[in-house]
Amino acid sequence: MNSIMLHPDLLNYHEQLKTHSLYKKIQTQKELQIFMETHVFAVWDFMSLLKRLQKEITCVEIPWNPSPYPKTVVRLINEIVLGEESDKDFEGKACDHFTLYIRAMEDLNANPERLLKFSKNLDYGLCTPAEKNFVEFNLNLSTNGKIHEVAAAFFFGREKLIPDMFTSILGDLTQNFDSRAEINFPNLRYYLKRHIDIDGGEHSHQAEDCLKSLCENDETKWEEARIAGVQSLKLRSALWYEVENKIVSKKSHL
């Protein structure tokens, strides 16, 4: 198990995404809009991974019956769902994280319309190639994947990655925008800080414990988990490079 956690592919992709060259290239409001209009796809499909874990590990059926999974794992998943689906915004009001991100987009005049249309009918024609590959992988895994594969993508590709990745993004945004009073992003700043705090402090450890419980000492499950985790990180990397190329391309045409 420890050898999987320290596998070079997982570590290398994590480190690449932690300090990706994209983040420093987001220097204008337009470039931030470009980033957010793609990133919102990842914010949205995150919940499908989590809901598959909730559906499989907890009981959401009627009539209710106790879950066959360890109660510690059931509690971990329910706690993550509580935080993601009914957290508090920066005014202290109940709010899910997707809605909070949409508000952040509105602050900056970023347009969520492609994602909102896509979420209604899953028309991949609305997606860029990297968006399609990323979302299709996560939705297919959420629907058809083995539960330990879903848990691996959730841990390696989301809860373990997000605190480090968002720390870098927030740092670069702060450096690039704080001196310009006309560009303000309170909801985005709160969204990033909130995920740094709760994913780094709680959810990443809970997701890791969930994965360990699902795989235990089964080497086949751990290898399948590794493959799912690597693919999740690889597709995120491709997504970021596509956004970076779009920003660079627009700069070259100015």
C-alpha positions as CSV (number, residue, x, y, z in Angstrom):
1,M,0.0,0.0,0.0
2,N,2.8,2.5,0.9
3,S,4.5,1.8,-2.3
4,I,1.4,2.8,-4.2
5,M,1.0,6.0,-2.3
6,L,4.7,6.9,-3.2
7,H,4.5,5.7,-6.8
8,P,6.6,8.0,-9.0
9,D,3.8,8.7,-11.5
10,L,1.4,9.8,-8.7
11,L,4.1,12.0,-7.1
12,N,5.3,13.5,-10.3
13,Y,1.9,14.5,-11.6
14,H,1.0,15.8,-8.2
15,E,4.1,18.0,-8.1
16,Q,3.5,19.2,-11.7
17,L,0.0,20.2,-10.9
18,K,1.0,21.8,-7.6
19,T,3.2,24.4,-9.4
20,H,1.8,24.3,-12.9
21,S,3.1,27.0,-15.3
22,L,-0.5,28.0,-16.0
23,Y,-1.1,29.7,-12.7
24,K,1.5,32.5,-13.3
25,K,0.1,33.2,-16.7
26,I,-3.3,34.3,-15.3
27,Q,-2.5,38.0,-15.1
28,T,-5.6,39.7,-16.4
29,Q,-9.3,39.5,-15.7
30,K,-9.9,38.0,-19.2
31,E,-7.3,35.3,-18.5
32,L,-8.9,34.5,-15.2
33,Q,-12.3,34.2,-17.0
34,I,-10.7,31.7,-19.5
35,F,-9.4,29.7,-16.6
36,M,-12.7,29.7,-14.6
37,E,-14.8,28.8,-17.6
38,T,-12.9,25.6,-17.9
39,H,-12.3,24.9,-14.2
40,V,-16.0,25.0,-13.5
41,F,-16.3,21.7,-15.3
42,A,-14.0,20.1,-12.7
43,V,-15.9,21.8,-9.9
44,W,-19.1,20.3,-11.2
45,D,-18.0,16.7,-12.0
46,F,-16.4,16.5,-8.6
47,M,-19.8,15.9,-7.1
48,S,-20.5,12.9,-9.3
49,L,-17.4,11.1,-7.8
50,L,-18.6,12.0,-4.3
51,K,-22.2,11.0,-4.9
52,R,-21.1,7.6,-6.2
53,L,-19.1,7.1,-3.0
54,Q,-22.1,8.1,-1.0
55,K,-24.5,5.9,-3.0
56,E,-22.3,2.9,-2.6
57,I,-20.9,3.2,0.9
58,T,-23.9,4.8,2.8
59,C,-27.5,3.8,2.5
60,V,-29.7,6.1,0.4
61,E,-32.3,3.5,-0.4
62,I,-35.8,3.2,0.9
63,P,-36.4,1.3,3.1
64,W,-33.1,2.1,4.9
65,N,-30.8,-0.7,5.9
66,P,-27.4,-0.4,7.7
67,S,-24.4,-0.1,5.3
68,P,-22.2,-3.2,5.0
69,Y,-19.2,-0.9,5.0
70,P,-17.3,0.0,8.2
71,K,-19.1,2.7,10.1
72,T,-16.0,4.8,10.2
73,V,-16.0,5.0,6.4
74,V,-19.7,5.7,6.2
75,R,-19.1,8.6,8.6
76,L,-16.2,9.9,6.6
77,I,-18.2,10.0,3.4
78,N,-21.2,11.6,5.0
79,E,-19.0,14.3,6.6
80,I,-17.4,15.1,3.2
81,V,-20.9,15.3,1.6
82,L,-22.0,17.7,4.4
83,G,-19.1,20.0,3.8
84,E,-19.3,20.0,0.0
85,E,-23.1,20.2,-0.4
86,S,-24.1,22.4,2.5
87,D,-21.0,24.4,3.6
88,K,-21.2,28.1,4.6
89,D,-20.3,31.0,2.3
90,F,-18.2,33.9,3.4
91,E,-21.3,35.6,4.9
92,G,-22.0,32.5,7.0
93,K,-25.0,31.4,4.9
94,A,-25.5,27.7,3.8
95,C,-24.2,27.1,0.3
96,D,-22.8,24.3,-1.7
97,H,-19.4,24.7,-3.2
98,F,-20.6,24.6,-6.8
99,T,-23.0,27.5,-6.2
100,L,-20.2,29.3,-4.5
101,Y,-18.0,28.9,-7.6
102,I,-20.7,30.2,-9.9
103,R,-21.0,33.3,-7.7
104,A,-17.2,33.7,-8.0
105,M,-17.6,33.5,-11.8
106,E,-20.3,36.2,-11.6
107,D,-17.9,38.5,-9.7
108,L,-15.5,38.4,-12.6
109,N,-18.0,38.3,-15.5
110,A,-16.9,34.8,-16.3
111,N,-19.6,32.8,-18.2
112,P,-20.7,29.4,-16.8
113,E,-23.2,28.9,-19.7
114,R,-21.3,26.1,-21.4
115,L,-21.1,24.1,-18.3
116,L,-24.7,24.7,-17.3
117,K,-26.0,23.6,-20.7
118,F,-23.7,20.6,-20.6
119,S,-24.9,19.5,-17.2
120,K,-28.5,19.3,-18.5
121,N,-27.9,16.9,-21.4
122,L,-24.2,15.9,-21.4
123,D,-23.6,17.3,-24.9
124,Y,-19.8,16.8,-25.3
125,G,-20.0,19.1,-28.4
126,L,-20.0,22.0,-25.9
127,C,-16.6,20.9,-24.5
128,T,-13.1,21.4,-25.6
129,P,-11.1,18.2,-26.3
130,A,-9.4,18.3,-22.8
131,E,-12.6,19.1,-21.1
132,K,-14.3,16.2,-22.8
133,N,-11.6,13.8,-21.9
134,F,-11.5,15.0,-18.2
135,V,-15.3,15.0,-17.6
136,E,-16.0,11.9,-19.6
137,F,-13.4,9.9,-17.5
138,N,-14.9,11.1,-14.2
139,L,-18.5,10.6,-15.2
140,N,-17.8,7.1,-16.6
141,L,-15.8,6.2,-13.5
142,S,-18.6,7.5,-11.3
143,T,-21.1,5.4,-13.2
144,N,-19.2,2.2,-14.1
145,G,-16.0,2.2,-12.1
146,K,-15.2,-0.1,-9.2
147,I,-15.7,1.7,-5.9
148,H,-12.0,1.6,-5.0
149,E,-11.2,3.2,-8.4
150,V,-13.7,6.0,-7.7
151,A,-12.1,6.5,-4.2
152,A,-8.7,6.6,-5.8
153,A,-9.6,9.3,-8.3
154,F,-11.4,11.2,-5.5
155,F,-8.3,11.0,-3.3
156,F,-5.4,11.4,-5.6
157,G,-7.1,13.6,-8.2
158,R,-9.1,15.8,-5.9
159,E,-8.8,15.8,-2.1
160,K,-5.0,15.2,-1.9
161,L,-4.2,17.5,-4.8
162,I,-6.6,20.4,-4.3
163,P,-5.0,22.0,-1.1
164,D,-1.6,22.2,-2.7
165,M,-2.9,23.2,-6.1
166,F,-5.2,25.9,-4.8
167,T,-2.5,27.3,-2.5
168,S,-0.4,27.9,-5.6
169,I,-3.3,29.4,-7.6
170,L,-4.3,31.7,-4.7
171,G,-0.7,32.8,-4.2
172,D,-0.3,33.7,-7.9
173,L,-3.7,35.4,-8.2
174,T,-2.9,37.5,-5.1
175,Q,0.4,38.5,-6.5
176,N,-1.0,39.4,-9.9
177,F,-4.3,41.1,-8.8
178,D,-4.1,42.5,-5.3
179,S,-2.5,45.8,-6.5
180,R,-5.4,46.4,-8.8
181,A,-8.5,47.6,-6.9
182,E,-10.7,47.3,-10.0
183,I,-10.3,43.5,-10.0
184,N,-11.9,41.9,-6.9
185,F,-12.8,38.3,-6.4
186,P,-14.1,37.8,-2.8
187,N,-16.1,34.6,-3.6
188,L,-13.2,33.0,-5.5
189,R,-10.7,33.9,-2.8
190,Y,-13.1,32.4,-0.2
191,Y,-13.7,29.3,-2.4
192,L,-9.9,28.7,-2.7
193,K,-9.1,29.4,0.9
194,R,-12.0,27.2,2.1
195,H,-10.8,24.2,0.1
196,I,-7.2,24.7,1.2
197,D,-8.5,24.6,4.8
198,I,-11.0,21.8,4.8
199,D,-9.4,19.6,2.2
200,G,-5.9,20.0,3.7
201,G,-7.2,19.7,7.2
202,E,-10.0,17.2,7.0
203,H,-11.2,15.9,3.7
204,S,-7.9,14.7,2.3
205,H,-7.3,12.6,5.4
206,Q,-10.9,11.3,5.3
207,A,-10.6,10.4,1.6
208,E,-7.3,8.6,2.2
209,D,-8.8,6.6,5.1
210,C,-11.7,5.7,2.8
211,L,-9.4,4.4,0.1
212,K,-7.3,2.4,2.5
213,S,-10.4,0.8,4.0
214,L,-11.7,-0.1,0.5
215,C,-8.4,-1.6,-0.7
216,E,-7.0,-3.0,2.6
217,N,-4.3,-5.6,1.7
218,D,-5.6,-6.4,-1.8
219,E,-2.7,-5.8,-4.2
220,T,-5.0,-6.0,-7.3
221,K,-7.3,-3.3,-5.9
222,W,-4.3,-1.1,-5.0
223,E,-2.9,-1.4,-8.5
224,E,-6.3,-0.5,-10.0
225,A,-6.5,2.4,-7.6
226,R,-3.0,3.6,-8.8
227,I,-4.1,3.4,-12.4
228,A,-7.3,5.4,-11.7
229,G,-5.3,8.0,-9.7
230,V,-2.7,8.5,-12.3
231,Q,-5.3,8.8,-15.1
232,S,-7.2,11.4,-13.0
233,L,-4.0,13.5,-12.5
234,K,-2.9,13.0,-16.2
235,L,-6.2,14.3,-17.5
236,R,-6.1,17.3,-15.1
237,S,-2.6,18.1,-16.4
238,A,-3.9,18.0,-20.0
239,L,-6.8,20.3,-19.0
240,W,-4.4,22.9,-17.5
241,Y,-2.1,22.8,-20.5
242,E,-5.1,23.4,-22.8
243,V,-6.1,26.4,-20.8
244,E,-2.5,27.7,-20.8
245,N,-2.3,27.3,-24.5
246,K,-5.5,29.2,-25.0
247,I,-4.2,32.1,-22.9
248,V,-0.8,32.1,-24.7
249,S,-2.6,32.0,-28.0
250,K,-4.8,35.0,-27.2
251,K,-1.8,37.0,-26.0
252,S,0.0,36.3,-29.2
253,H,-2.9,37.8,-31.2
254,L,-3.0,41.1,-29.4
